């Protein structure tokens, strides 16, 4: 997602940068531990959805849509908070 956004803005995607979601969340005040735990919870949730697709294959489309929606909502929440922070509306912690 980060590379697509950078490419759309005309940035050189092969150069180092600080616009990954992980980096933004840390800069917003989350610790590395908090972020790792949240990622583990998300991975377990996605694994559960993958198993659901095995058990209920007729719902595969809905499971994939739900998975994509979850990630998009997480990205959107980070983007909204980041924009508020950059504008000075909220603090970085």
C-alpha positions in Angstrom: 0.0 0.0 0.0 2.8 2.4 0.9 4.6 1.8 -2.4 1.5 2.4 -4.4 0.8 5.6 -2.6 4.3 6.8 -3.1 4.3 5.9 -6.8 1.0 7.8 -7.3 2.6 10.8 -5.7 5.5 10.5 -8.2 8.1 9.7 -5.5 11.0 7.3 -6.1 9.8 4.1 -4.5 13.3 2.6 -4.2 14.6 5.4 -2.0 14.5 5.3 1.8 11.6 7.0 3.5 9.5 7.3 6.7 6.0 6.9 5.4 5.3 3.2 6.1 2.3 2.7 8.4 4.5 1.0 11.0 6.7 4.1 11.2 3.8 6.4 11.4 2.2 4.5 14.2 5.5 4.5 16.2 5.8 8.3 15.5 2.3 8.7 16.8 3.3 7.3 20.1 2.8 3.5 20.0 5.7 1.4 21.3 7.3 -1.3 19.2 5.8 -3.8 21.6 2.3 -2.5 21.3 2.5 -2.5 17.6 3.9 -6.0 17.5 1.1 -7.3 19.7 -1.5 -5.6 17.6 0.1 -7.1 14.5 0.0 -10.6 16.1 -3.7 -10.2 17.0 -4.4 -9.1 13.4 -2.5 -12.1 12.0 -4.4 -14.5 14.3 -7.6 -12.9 13.1 -6.6 -13.3 9.5 -5.6 -16.9 10.1 -9.0 -17.5 11.6 -10.7 -16.1 8.5 -8.5 -18.3 6.3 -9.7 -21.3 8.2 -13.2 -20.1 7.8 -12.7 -20.2 4.1 -11.7 -23.8 4.3 -14.7 -24.8 6.4 -17.2 -22.6 4.5 -15.9 -22.3 1.0 -19.1 -20.8 -0.3 -18.4 -17.7 1.8 -14.8 -17.2 0.4 -15.8 -14.0 -1.5 -17.3 -12.4 1.7 -14.3 -13.5 3.8 -11.9 -11.9 1.3 -14.0 -8.7 1.2 -14.1 -8.6 5.0 -10.3 -9.1 5.2 -9.7 -6.3 2.8 -12.2 -4.0 4.6 -10.4 -4.6 7.9 -7.1 -3.6 6.5 -8.5 -0.6 4.8 -10.2 0.6 8.0 -6.9 0.2 9.9 -5.0 2.2 7.2 -7.8 4.8 7.2 -7.6 5.2 11.0 -3.9 5.7 10.8 -4.1 8.2 8.0 -6.7 10.2 9.8 -4.7 10.4 13.0 -1.5 11.1 11.1 -3.1 14.0 9.2 -4.5 15.5 12.5 -1.1 15.1 14.0 0.7 16.8 11.1 -1.8 19.7 11.2 -1.1 20.0 15.0 -4.6 19.0 16.0 -3.4 16.2 18.2 -0.1 15.4 20.0 2.3 12.7 18.8 1.7 10.6 21.9 
